[in-house]
Amino acid sequence: MKNVIQMLIVLTVIGIISGVSLSEIAIWANPKIAVNRAKETEKAIYRVQPKAKSFKKVDKIDLELYQVFDENNLPIGYAFPYEGNGFQGKIRLIVGLNDSLSVISRVEILEQVETPGLGSKITEESFLKQFIDLLTSPQIEWVKGSPPNKPNEIQTITAATISSKSVVAILNDGINKLKKLKEKGEI
Amino acid sequence: MANKNTLSYEFVKGLWDQNPILKQVLGTCPTLAVTVSALNGIAMALATTFVLTFSSLIISIVRKIIPNQVRIASYIVIIATFVTIVDYVMKAAFPDLSKALGPYIPLIVVNCIILGRAEAFASKNSPIRSVLDALGMGAGFLLALFILGSIRELLGSRTILGYQILPDFYTPWLVMILPAGAFITLGLLFGLVNLYNLSKESKKKSEIIKQYLEQNQQDKINLAEEN
């Protein structure tokens, strides 16, 4: 009996001490983590919208979307973080679009867990630069093994076709959602 | 041979004699997973060492009041607390590193080096010895991870710690960055260590035999002289 009580007391005390110290750490760390996240998003927005001088989060919609403005405070387009499934896991990317959602200014990959050395090439400039000034209508297409010849086409990476196709599919999916919102006049 | 009871041996043994990876083969899961580059290896080893040292210290201090039946549960709670602290601090202060190590940090909880040392050492020894043991084990872990990470980074992407070592005409071996490369490299490393130990042991043995034979010879001569 004495043993049982000791067990209970010891485990409870250890639990309380660790709980208290963790909550203290969390109080210290959470604002910093939030700041880091915000900074990262900000950096990504300016990367995909190089002409932008300021941005504002678009309210009232379910999606995370940022409207960007030039130096005269005129809206020049959007920066749109979006995610979907890749070959091995989630791919999270951010895309810069013009005001009518018809042209992409740039795409950046924020998070991915594709095969290192193969699928991870989607983060490389040689792949991403294909998206600069790419047309989004009727939708983005991909070709395999030959250079693209249409203004809405990109070439997939050799040995990473699925990852490349996933990026295109995620972009199409996200942009279509935005287009629908645009038609309804919500953004 | 160093005296096995001195305090300094508690630290030194982790580096080679009882290296957690190369000799005890503990914690190979994070070892294989994070050693894509030397830097990742170092970061993982430092995080693990931090958790190992503090949990060993605490466990060693409270070792006498923890009832035997709930010791594993208590150890896990203590270890998990420190792992969560590391996770938070990394996310707050080193966001890039935390991104690179991503899901492996929470997995330090189940890294068997930590629970293994808590159970095998910290629960039976004084706080000072436990901390030294933890630091030594951490240093050994760091050494093994750095070697493994360097080999894989060098052959897989031509660099060590981001500095290019191999010339451009060398085509990187993709397999070294993939999990298969981790298994191959670690296997060869184990092989090398075992080979070294075997040769050392056989040398020792042959020396003993030689000594014995010489002694025998001497005895015979002595015996002959006496007669």
Interface residues (C-beta under 8 A of the other chain):
Chain A: N3 Q6 M7 V10 L11 I14 G15 S18 S21 L22 I25 A26 W28 A29 K32 I33 N36 E40 E111 T115 P116 G117 L118
Chain B: V36 V62 I65 I66 P67 Q69 V70 A73 S74 V77 I78 A80 T81 T84 I85 Y88 V89 K91 A92 A93 P95 K99 G156 P172 L174 I177 L178
